[in-house]
Amino acid sequence: MSNQPAARTPGAKRAAPGEYVFDLGTVQKIMGGPAYSTAHGPCVEGDRMIVGLMRMKAGTGAEPHSHPNEQWIYILEGTFRGRIGDKEIEAKPGSVVYVPSNVVHSGGASPEADVVFFTAKDASHSLHGIKAA
């Protein structure tokens, strides 16, 4: 029996002691927010950080939601359009988006192309958020 803590996010890869390199091409893909988002991709969790490489298909995205952990989103491909609180945003490749904790936000890929992004969250909560009412 392992003393390794379980991942906070169902299906995510939990980093084991001495495990330092992860091939995201082979890590199991999970939904980034099963109840509210089309984002999917590999997710790896450590003791204090959670990272994921997510894809949203063109024209799809995430409904309004929040989470108690803050989030950073680095856009690798495509255009991400969304709302954080009451502010509309647009982020293109090379942009970094900051989502504060407990702020309702939404967004998605433009209709022209998928959006691929690397995301990082503190591990005070899982990768998944809570769909807004």
Disulfide bonds with the S-S distance in Angstrom:
none
